[in-house]
Amino acid sequence: AGGCAQSHRGTVARGVDGRAGEVSRTARRVRRSAPAGARGARQPRVAAAQLGTRLTMRVQLAVTVEAAREDSDDAYFVCGSIDALGNWDATRAARLTAVGPARDGAFGVIFALEVDVPAGTAVEYKLLRQRAGATEPVWETGGNRNFTAEAEGADGGGGAAVGVSTTWVDWASHDDGTAVVGGDPYLEPEAGALRWRYSKFREALDTIERDCGGLDEFSRSYEVMGFNRVAARDGRRAGIRFREWAPGARALSLVGDFNGWDVHAHAATKDAYGVFTLFLEDGESGASAIPHGSFVKVSLELESGERVM
């Protein structure tokens, strides 16, 4: 698939109209209307062959499906307007066969199919993907693909099928944030931006799952931010834990009438994500380090060295 075969010259018993005689070299012409999402596609090509008294054109389709994986259980089909392609009945669509990975550094799989089409027949078709376990296939979006195999004659040799690569950007199978384009082709020009935004989301999510106990625990951060009473554990008395997210601050401390408004008395520690934490342990008598009714403020030291409250 993807190469161009040489045509052959020869004589056949009958021409396109059924009359005996010399038949000239086949004239090949293929037309295709590109569906939304197909990029860099080239038309399938055809070769003439003689079957009985009827001239047919052997068409080889080589489809590179972007983002497809060779180890995937997904199946790909061609369904179209002739019986060999199911007459638009998806249950009778012709299955594409995986023949290898995409070329030229592209990410995807090349699939191939050969069909014999009566000469002069205009064919319309679409590509489908069937997910493993799914009850209905997914049809490609956009207009029908089409070609017309018109022959001025046959080569008499029944030459091998020829074809070139055609690309299907199967957006729905993408896992990089661009699958939404499958439902709205107008978003295709923004595929790069969608891919970038999704990569940033994945980076943030991976960080949350790796360092913050997972998305569920992270979503309950309101339970641990601000002032919270913490029970005694591991030989430590109960006390008050204070947490504040201030990534732009160099330092943070709590001040108030409980410590004479001393900005150095109770400094918090900052983690890699800009969260400051301070624990104030209860006294030996059990009295809180910050008595009830106290006036308290957060003191921030900015990167400029300025201190604000």
Steps between C-alpha positions, in 0.01 A plus 500: 500500500622848426708415192412547133502194275588507128210434261517226241415497129318207345197365319175374652210313340246777554497873569281703732203478262536123456645511144812302412814682396813678609460695827719798575684572821267569793428861581468540870316778671399516865316776677460541872329761714697534819292473819548733791810404691686327215837658436753433232282236339569381149250321278490122474619379162365210296617238257290335228431126486277275286245283683297298250349747257483790743787740559567575865737731674695359793521771766743482788434728794786559742376700797729642766292542815668756723520415871402136438710240681615167359417324827150650515188283480324769293397395149479729196265461204406657166129536426367642177266504206593168336429146612868427565493780761165404653264737313508737800408216738756523779443135591631402155785751478837375372758464773839664460808292580787647699822473302746696713580823682460841340798630305711815503492524878121530522319339792241254376437180306467429129197294401435355154214363291461387138164495320395439140276777367314489165662748263325834486336457841491806723568389854436690823627369830586579859733353759377352827655398830354226720607510863552167670179420685305789344165428336517774237790615280622858482476655154752758385366855489476723195389429147519166323823399336455409136674386185394401149703234318468593134683282246551558131620142474666214685860393501418137456750390758274521802775698666547527873304758693677826569434766756629787706461598860188673625483645850210491742545720803283298735458774758273293722785258569742774609594514869683833485206738548401523133229230497241780524586594140325180393170653607573852378726520192509880529737450794766335283700823448528521881624142543845622602359721774274221623797264513707754697223570749440130555872442561493766774196337654678162500807653665287649778299180545813285513642729769181480706491121476869464578545754778157587637340164566285498188226718358243407765722599788615813319139607445449496877784744567250735663507256792869569566552861387467792741471435877422147617517319831724193482476214747800372693699228319842339495598647838403851396236696687190630325513847354412739217621447146497792259547465124496766232580490126722798415738399218614859441615554858855444625393452864180482706434524873206534735484808720252619757442589857588138593868564409527878538480549121850365456546413128785261586334308784290256296637458147347244266686264264442507125478189278575464127142592408485830685308371805614637839439284809528590868412285800444656845501233768279535808667574834569230759180599676305450180447870438495605136800696369251747353235573763141531395414856393855590396573746221715336232651607167713338231829677436655448155850581386496557121781416258582872494566487875191705582291367787120527489217385726 
